[in-house]
Amino acid sequence: MNIEELLVVRDLKKHFLPKKKFLETSSAPIRAVDGISFILHKGETLGLVGESGCGKSTVARTLLRLIEPTSGQVSFCGTDLFALKETEMRNLRKEMQIIFQDPYSSVNPGRRIGHILQEPFEIHGFRNKRENAEKANQLLEQVGLAPDYFNRYPHELSGGQLQRVGIARAIALNPKLIVADEPVSALDVSIQAQVINLLLDLKDKLDISYLFISHDLGVVEYFCDRVAVMYLGKIVELADSEQIYNSPQHPYTIALLNAIPSLESGRSKQKVSLKGDIPNPANPPKGCAFHSRCPIKEKQCEEKIPALKEIAPGHHVACFLKH
Amino acid sequence: MSSPELEIQNLTVSFSTTKGKLIAVNGISFHLNPGETLALVGESGCGKTVSALSILRLLPEPPAEILSGKIIFDGQDLLSLRAKVLQDLRGHSISMIFQDPTTSLNPVLTVGEQIAETLLRHTAMNRREALQKSADLLSRVELPSPKEKLQYYPHQLSGGMRQRVMIAMALACSPRVLIADEPTTALDVLIQAQILELLRSLKKETSILIITHDLGVVAEIAQRVLVMYAGEIVESGPAKALLKNPFHPYTKGLIASIPKLGTKKRPGARLEEIPGNVPSLDQRPSGCPFHPRCSWAMEICKTQNPQLRMIEAQRQVSCHLEPGSL
C-alpha cells in the first residue's frame, strides 16, 4: 500500500531569544523546538504529547508559520512551506487549519457566530454574501449546533458549544490538515467525549488528517494512529499508538504512562514516580536531556545525545539503553 | 463510630446576579470523618468549589449569600461565628489549598515570609522559630534544599514547587481539616503524581476534603466520593464501589466518557458521551436536574426531583430508577 505523505517535517528548530538584560552581552536561546522530524501521512492522526513547556505548541505554530522557524524544513503536499512568500502562504492556509485550546479567546467576542463562520470565506475571496451565510449555516449543522446559534454572540455559548464553532471554522475551507492544539483540555469530561467524537466523525466524512497535540495520554490513545512523545524540544519516542501503549520503550514515556491516575484503584502498576521538574529549556542538561530525571541512566547519557533510532518496524526511540 | 470531624447540613448558597438570585448549591449535606479523604466530584459550575469555599466563609458576600444550613466543626456552627473567631480557625484548624498556586501566593513576598506569616498569626513563635519551622515544613513537602528556598520568590519556582509551598503553608499549624480545591488540575501528569503521593502521605495527620473533576484522581486518593450535579449531591459512597458500580446515570456517563488507558479501541469506535450540556444556573431544569441529558428519564423525572436515599451500606443515590437497573 502506498500511503501519501501529507506533511514532512525535517529537523525543525525554533529557538527564542530572551530579551537582553542590562549590560548582558548575550543570553542563551530557549530551545523550544530543537530539531524534530516526522512524517504525517494522508488520512492519519498523529498525536504529539508531552508536559507543558516541552515545545509541542511551538511545533504547531511553527508548522503553520504562525511564528517563523529558526531552521529546518517543512513540506506540505510537496510544497516547501518556508520558501513561500507571505501571500502564497496565506493561500495555502486554506488547506491547513488550527483549532486552539481555549475557545473563548480564539473567537472575536464582539461578532456573532454567523459572522465568525463567514470570515474564512471572505478572507479567501468568496464575495457572495448570501452564499457565505448559507455555507455558515451548513457548518453549524455539520458540527451539531442548532441554526439559531447563527445570531448569537460567543458569550452566550458554553465552552463545548464554542469549541464546536472553532471546529466549524477550521473545516470551513475543506482543509487537508487540521492541527488541533489541546482541543478538549479546557472542556468538562462529559463534553470532551462529545468533541472527540465530532472530530472523529469529521475525519471520516471530510478526509482530514490531524496533528493532535495533547498532554492527556488517555485521549491520545483513543484518538491517534501514531504518537510522538516530546521532551524538552525533542521527540524521544515515536511509534504506533498500540506500540506506545503496550510496549513503551523510552523511560520518559513509561513514567508518563505510569503517572496517569487510573480508575481501577490498586491496579498492579509499579509506582516509579519521577523526581524533580522538567529542566529549563534555556539551560538543558548536557547529553540526553532526560538524564537528570532518568531512573536507568548510564555514564554515556550525561555526555552524548542519543539519536532517534528505529528499534522495531515503525518504532523510534531516542535512548542509548534501547538501541 | 466516632463523630465526624466536619459536618455540613442542608447548605444552600445563592448568588445575586442581574438575572436574579441563582441557587449554586441546593441543600447539600455531608460529613467528613476523622482521618478520611473525601472527594467532591463534578463538572464546572456544579457547585463543588462554592460548597468548599462556604465552609470557611471565603465567598464574597454579596453577591454570594448562604441561605440556609449549618457547618458543624468542633461542636459549633461555623456560619454563626463572628469574623474574628473564624479568622482564628482559618489556616489553624481548617486550611485550604487552591487550584492555581501562582495566583494564590503573594508575588512580592519570599516563600519563607509567607509560610512564617501563618505561624506568627496562629502560634506564639518568634520570627526566627517561625522561619526554622517553615524550613522544616518545606522539607516535609519534599522541596529540595528547603533552607535556600525560603529566600525564593514564587516566580523562581515551578508550578509543582509552588503547589508544594501552598501545601506547606496549609500544614503549618497541623490543621485537623485540609480542603484541597483542584490541587493538581493546573499541573502536568508527572507533577500531579508527585503531589497526589504527598497528599496521600498526609492522611495520618489530617482529614482531607479534595475537590476535583478528575475521577482518576478520586480513584488514586479518596476513600469516599460525593458526586455533584447542578448544585446537588446525586450520588455518594465508598470510592472503589462507586467507581466500579455507579448507580446514578450521571456518574455512569461520566465514567464511560473517559478514554481509559489500555482499552484498545476498535477502528471507528466512538466514545460514549453524555448528550447535551451542563445546565447553567439560570436554566435549571424542572424535576431531576439531570433528566434532559438522561437516557433513562421517565415521566416522573420531569416533575419530581428525587431525594438522596440510602441504597446499601454507605451508598446513597438520588434517582427514581431502581438501583442496579442501569
Interface residues (C-beta under 8 A of the other chain):
Chain A: E51 S52 S158 G160 Q161 D188 V189 S190 I191 Q192 A193 Q194 I196 N197 L200 D204 H215 L217 G218 V219 E221 Y222 F223 E242 Y245 A255 L256 L257 N258 A259 I260 P261 S262 L263 E264 S265 G266 K271 S273 L274 K275 G276 D277 I278
Chain B: E43 S44 P144 S158 G160 M161 D188 V189 L190 I191 Q192 A193 Q194 L196 E197 H213 D214 L215 G216 V217 A219 E220 A239 K240 L243 K244 G253 L254 I255 S257 I258 P259 K260 L261 G262 K264 K265 G268 R270 L271 E272 E273 I274 P275 N277 V278 S280
